[in-house]
Every structure is written in structure tokens, then in C-alpha cells.
Amino acid sequence: MPKIYRNPDVMWREEDESRAQADEALEKGENAEDIGTSLLFSDGMMVTLNVLGTEIWKMCDGRDADEMVSELLQQFDVEADVLKNDVAGFVAELAEKGFIHYEE
Amino acid sequence: MKSEQTLKAPLTINWAINNSCNFLCRHCYSRSDTAEELAGDVLCAAMKRVAAAGVLSVNFGGGEPLLRRDLLDIASCAAGCGMRVSMNSNGYLLDKEKAVALKNAGFSKVGISIDSHEALAHDRFRGVAGSHERAVNALAWLREAGIKTSISTVICTFNHEQIDSLIEFALANKVSQLNFHNFKCSGLGLANKDELDLTPLQWQEFYRKALRAKEQVKELDISLDDPIIASLGLKSGSSMVKGSVCGKLSLNIKSNGDITPCGFIPVVIGNIVHDELKEVWANSPVLEKLRHKTPTGKCASCSDYGECLGGCSARALAMTGDFNSPDPHCWIP
């Protein structure tokens, strides 16, 4: 399974207040899907990520998709199959935008 | 996993580190700006605070940044704080040695201003003989040093029909990006507006052709930074925010440290030496107005307003005194 790396040309940062707001919502069992907690910025393109997207992005440091899923399952209360699909789709989208690359 | 953004600080700052210039450009927005410059140590301290606030990149301008003797120290400081460092230059003072020094100081990208593929036309517009040749040489030195390059072209009456030639020229010089900058009615740009600015219908025609070229030419990133193109159907995915980016994603800092929403809006909202960036960013009433514009005039009944938000706020302010006025370049009746 290929390892996934962030493109070093992509600038990114977490939005502290929004992250705190998302964490609070998650603790209460509420939906935090629409809260942007980080943003990626490269060559005039910007993408805002919610808390799950942010955690996946932070894991794009040489881990493969299975490793990501197994770590995320410890953090988020979600079905393994659903998460696996979400991770695969999200990572593919990042690759299409050139924000990540794969290495065997 | 994408969602709406809320920003704690600007993503990028356009920073005029000096206002001295070796060129006499006929559209210059900053010729009448203050000559006061912050000392290198004051600038560096300010950059450290800016980086700590969360700003990801700084783009030096002015003036001609290469005229600032401590440019390399300033760039090293900014890069050392973790920010991506770039600049806009006319390229006249660049040579092989300087390009390597810029790379070593931390520059990742340099944009060179070139307004025509024809040397004479460029030299006439920029007011310096031989400037085109030196700009072209600068691109080669920068590329050789490992710095990403772009060409910045201000679109006006003498080059708006040269899209294909400008693209060919950019490809021949192996730049990664070609920026078609829309004409701003600021500084000398306002004084020479009648001679240099296009009519709204000429802008519409230019953007139609430029957007077509952008779609067709895959080897080059063609950047069109004008919010009024939203009415031509370039919607989601093509622009980072709706309307002007000024005050939403970026800010401008003048050579004396004054903060303005953008380089073309001469409204001071703070000073980077005396004020806290995050405080200005969060609480400036001027930024609040720019982020929540009210449609006036023809914008009030325009179906495209939700996408363009009145177009370029700087142009509207320059021509009417009100951010909320319709962009004077807008071609919609």
C-alpha cells in the first residue's frame, strides 16, 4: 500500500478557535462536519477542512491509508467501513488537487 | 470534508518594504506614497509577530525591493519565521549572483513585471530602455537558481489584445505562472486612466479570451485576479472567496508599517509596529465593511452580485469614494 505525503509547497494552518468549537461540539455528541478547522493554500487555491479532514491531512506524513484509518478509529466514533471509504475518497481528492503525493 | 472557512489572520501579506524605484512606470500605484522605511530590525520584529499570528506567506513589493540593501536579511528573517517568501520585481538589478543569494535567503518565488512580449512596448511603458531584456535575463537567472518564477502583466490599452503572444512568451521563458493583473485606478494609474484603462466592454472581451486560453493552455498557470469575471460563469473552484480578497484573505503593509486592506486602497487601518495584527484583522470597521458590502446602484438588482460582490472594491472606492459602488469595469448594464 502506498505511503501518503503532503506536498511541501502547500501552506496550511489550523484555526484555533474553530478547532475548539468543533471539539466542544463533538464532546457534546453534536455534528461538527460544517466547522472549518484548518485551511490549505497553494498557488491561488484554498481548501478548508473540517476536523476529520484536518486529522487526515496531518497524517499525510508517510503513513498509508490503512494506518490512517486504524488511528482515526481511536479518535472518532464511526464505522470502520464508512471511515475507510471517507479516507480513500478524501485522499484521492487531495491527490487530484496536487496537495499530496504517493510513494511506494 | 471541506467546509466554510473562518480565518484567524490573513493568509498572506503584501509588504512594501521600500518605495524607492529605478523605474518610471506610467501606472504606478505607489509613486506618491511615503518614502519612510522601517529599519531592518524593526521590520524583522514585526515579521516575527505576523508569523506568530498565523500568516503563511509574505510577498515583498514597493517600490523595487532589490533597491533595499538589507533585502536578503529581511527575507532570511521572514523565511526563518516559517513564512513563504516571494516578491515582485522589475528584474533590472538581478544577475546570476543575486539570484543565488535570493535563493539562499529563502525566496521561493519571484514575479517579474513584463507588460509585453515586445521589448520596445515594455520599455516605453516602464520608462527605462533595455528593461525588457534585463527582465527576461532575470527570469533565466532565477530559474537556474531554483526559484519559481512568474510574469506579472498589467493589462491596459496597449497589450489587451496580445493574450496569445504573452502566453507564448511566458511558455518560452518557462515560467510557472502568468498573472494578468487588472488595471487599478490608483496613484498614476488614476492620473493616466483615460489613456491606459479599457472600457467595460473591452474588459469583457479580454476576460472571455483569457478564460478560454486558461482552459486550453495546460502547461502554464494563467492567473486572473479580478472578481468581476464571476459574471462570465467562472464560479466555484476558480476563486478562493467571492468578491475581492482584500481584507478576507490578505492585507497590505506600506513601507512605514501602515496597514491597508490592499495596496490599491489608501485607507490606513493600523500600523504593524504599533498595533496587534490579529486585533486589526478581527476588529477593523473598514475590513468589516469590505467583508459585508451592500449592493448599490445597478448591483442592487444584478443576479450576479452574489458571486462577484460588486467586483473590485479598490476601483469602486477610487472612482466613486464608496466601496459599495459597482466596479467601474463591470460591463453588465
Interface residues (C-beta under 8 A of the other chain):
Chain A: M11 W12 R13 E15 D16 E17 S18 E33 D34 I35 G36 L39 F41 D43 G44 M45 M46 V47 T48 L49 N50 L52 G53 I56 D86 F90
Chain B: M1 K2 S3 E4 Q5 T6 L7 K8 L11 T12 G54 L56 S57 R84 Q177 D221 S223 M240 V241 L249
